[in-house]
Each structure stands twice: as C-alpha cells, then as structure tokens.
Amino acid sequence: MVAIVVTFEIHPGKEAEIIAALKGNATGSRSEPGCYKWEWSRHLEDPLKFAIYELYENKEAIKAHKASVHFAEWLGQIDGVIASKSAGQYDVTGADPQPVPAV
C-alpha cells in the first residue's frame, strides 16, 4: 500500500472554497478502484491549515487518481486558494489492523 500525505495552508477568506473542493475530491477519490481511504482534516488551532491522508493499493492506483476528471477539477478549484503545500508518498510498512470508526 501507498499513502499520500498532504498538508497545506489556505489564503484567509478561502475557507468555503477549500471545503467545497475537498468534499468534491473526496467523493471522486473514494469511488476509485484501488483507493482504500481518502480523508481530510482541519487543524485544531489554525483554521487555515488542512491535511489530506490518502491510502491506495499501489502506485498504479495513484496514477489513475491523478489522471481522473475530478482530480483535474480539484486542481482548478484550488488555484489561488492554497498559499503553501507539502506532499509526499509513503510505503505503508506499519499498517494498523484495527478498524477505524466512521466519522
């Protein structure tokens, strides 16, 4: 499995735009074959900071995700919204076997 971890900060006043974009990207991503998890979080103390955690079967599933229509829409929606971003792909080597409750 491969995890993608993204952290980013948005420009002030762009909260509604990023939340709508995140919801759309989440819906599209969760329906993709090979996507096991796609969740986003908002920082507890700084409402302009967000994180995305994605879990995919393999790198091919990530390539398909990045080639999807909804991912292209996401890129268009975040243009001018995100002030800074950091992202990386990780080999999941210590997976937790416990089920996570639905939010």
Beta strands, then each sheet from edge to edge (+ up, - down):
strand 1: 2-10
strand 2: 35-42
strand 3: 49-56
strand 4: 82-91
sheet 1: 2+ 3- 1+ 4-
end
